[in-house]
């Protein structure tokens, strides 16, 4: 059955474009709400069709916005709204009478108070969205548990599932990505004999790239390789990038650090496969698609030992360290250099996990099943009340 799915999420997240393109490729009608960049990526990068919906200005009273939005989704025949991250303004949908069912996907930045402080009003509004969702997903066990705890009585009445933001195994294939790696090496001025340590996550303070930089400077990697820090080109990154640049000078490693400028999502395999190892050092996290992609490419991962990674970054397929333990991170970095067989062993096991558990098409299957379940439940409820 062909569905009309409205995606309303992070307007800058590549996951939005990936999902929209995958749904369109399966024959569904995709409408992207308030995310022109996502809509452009679906069409330009993936060659798939989508439509756009622009909601009326937030300066207009919310009650009027809800009435207008309800009229538009009825005109468009929207079957389900997928909120791919949760923000307070998404209660536009949860407070809409007679609106389409909601699938809510919680991200760590939405509901983990350790990451970003939220006002009480914001918390109440996000809780309202969760408590009125027809299905909820998250990418890790702790994150889904926290979302369920904020749903109230509805937690036991609707589907709540772990759905990873997996990896397109055909795109993230090591051999076909090597040419891209060579281009990135040339662009970044990295000699062929230099090892590459990659910081692939966002360049923001709570991603603790400063700790990665300090560990790099204290390890043998500073003599034998370079640290590549991926940036996304967002204005809010600039102050932290400036802080990192000052640290590089203080630590005497400016010549050994490169900032990889923003690139298309389709170019990421080349950037990732260039790395001999990748480091992520968050204190609170879900399961990022970055881990799935690195694993598929056979890049060894060093990461914080977090409950959210259980079943994903097991000790036999990654090096796990306490997030704030500088000495442990330095030791893990040096261990990869001291034990030549360790990196390939971690890479092989990570690749096997990605193939078995993180195939993107299976993840899309799960989202599609949640959509169909919510639509069927909404139809049955409507029939009972007719």
Phi, psi and omega in degrees: 000127179285130180249153170255112186249126175259121179261121178229098184212208180296117184289354181245000186276128177296337178300325179299314180293319179301313182293314180301318180294319180295319179293317179297322180295336178271005175096003179278155176270123186247128176240123182259126185258124173053041179212072183299328178295321178294314179300319179296320180294320178302319184276319185280313186276328185251347179069027180250162182264145172207167176245167180236147173231125176253121178284157180294162185305144177292350177286341179280139180309142187298325180300320179289321177299319180296318180297317180293315181297320179297318179298319182292317182292330176290318177298323182277348180070038182293127179273323184207144175254125177254113177267099183265081185109156190241123176234158185302327181290351176289351174290355168307321183276321183287337178263003182278120178283130178073018180276176180290159177295155184246132165254120184252123176252115183273135173252160180300322180293344180278315193232005173264106184294343179290340184276300181225134180291137178238141176290161179299322180295318178298316179300315180298319183290321177293321177299324178297319178299312181298319185285351178244007179286148177271346174197151181226139175229159173206168186258008177209159181297311180298322181292319178294321178298320179293320178297316179298321181295335181264003180271346183071215184296337184290345183302326181268001186251351183229159178297132175229113190225151170280122174228117179283154166268085193285205189228137173284104188295331179289321180285315181268066180244131192301308186298318183285350181262354186293325178297321177295323178297319179297322179294319179295321178300315179296315183296326182268358178067042181257122181295150183302330184271000182274135172285152182237123172255127187248132167256099192267352186272187184291152182264074179225155186306319185283000171268353172055045175294334177299323178292321177297318180297317180295319180293320176302313182296329182272350184260173177288346177299329181296334179266328187256352185206195178229155173257125177252122180253119180281131175243156185251354177079021180267141184304326183290347178283334192304312180301321181289322176299320178295321177298315179297321179298319177296319178298320179302317179294316181297323181276352178074030183238020183304323181289343183256012182234137177232144171259120177275118184291161180305143179220168177294151179302325181292344180267350184300323180306321179295318178296315184291316185288345174295336188279141171275340175195156178232146184234134174226132190226042178287157175262338175220134185199166166259216173246101185287151175299335178304319179295319179298318182291316178298317180298316180299328181275354181076035177261120178299142184243135168247129185210166174297147179272085185251147176303328182298336184271359182303131182086352181246295180260067176292159184297340180272359176225016174195162172260118184251134182225155172300139190302324186255013184265096183300314183297320180294322179292317178300317180297320180294319178298313181293329179298322178298330178278326183282334183241088186302333182278347185292310181303309178300325180292316177297319181298316181296316181289325176295319178298317180298320178296316182299318180295320184280324192242341191240017178301122185302323181296325176293323178295318177295323175305317182294316177298317181299320178295322177295319178301311184296322179295318181290321179295318180295319179295318179296320179294319180293320179295318179297320179296321180292330184266356182291000000 
